[in-house]
Amino acid sequence: MKSLRTIFAIYVLLIAVSAVAQSSVYKWIDERGVTHYSESPPPQGQSQKLEIQSPPSGVSSPSSATPPKNLEQQEREFQERQRERDRQTETEQTRRQREMSSETALKEACAKARARIAFLQQQRHGPVATVNERGQVEYWNLEQRGKELNDLGEFVDKNCPPD
């Protein structure tokens, strides 16, 4: 008799577990065209029975894999994302400023080189002089003038856009 009770208890337990693991949902559309879902069939009319199975124990749903974040955690994460965007924007602005300043410096160097070329070409027959570190005036010979013109011409050809 005791074994019969044990078997009956196990049977009832299995039925309860299967009822939890699998539940029915009914779907129907009323006369106004509204779709309804319910655990019990509608009092009248046709319905479609949908079987809903819960996942086996030990398997978590994606939403339960990570606990929901509270407002403070969300705010911290938002602030960190904002700081990262600010750093990227700042880095991009710094890069642009560097490029602009180097472009400006290059334009200035090109203008100076062109002006120097024009000066040296005008002074073709007259003397060209520079002042050295000691403050003494040094006159250039034709070879020095030619080398300077070649060097300046190469710089302009390589680095400066055409006028």
BELPEVEN-V199932 format. One line per field, one symbol per residue. ss: DSSP state (H for helix, E for strand, L for the rest). phi: phi as a letter, one per 20 degrees, with the letter a starting at -180 (. if undefined). Layout:
ss->???
phi->???
This chain:
ss->LHHHHHHHHHHHHHHHHHHHHEEEEEEEELLLLLEEEELLLLLLLLLEEEEEELLLLLLLLHHHHLLLLLHHHHHHHHHHHHHHHHHHHHHHHHHHHHHHHHHHHHHHHHHHHHHHHHHHHHLLLLLLEEELLLLLEEELLHHHHHHHHHHHHHHHHHHLLLL
phi->.ffffffffffffffffffffccdcdcbdefeneeccbecfffbnecdededdefffnddfgfefcffeeffffffffffffffffffffffffffffffffffffffffffffffgfffffegdefdccdefeneeceeeffffffffffffffffeddfff
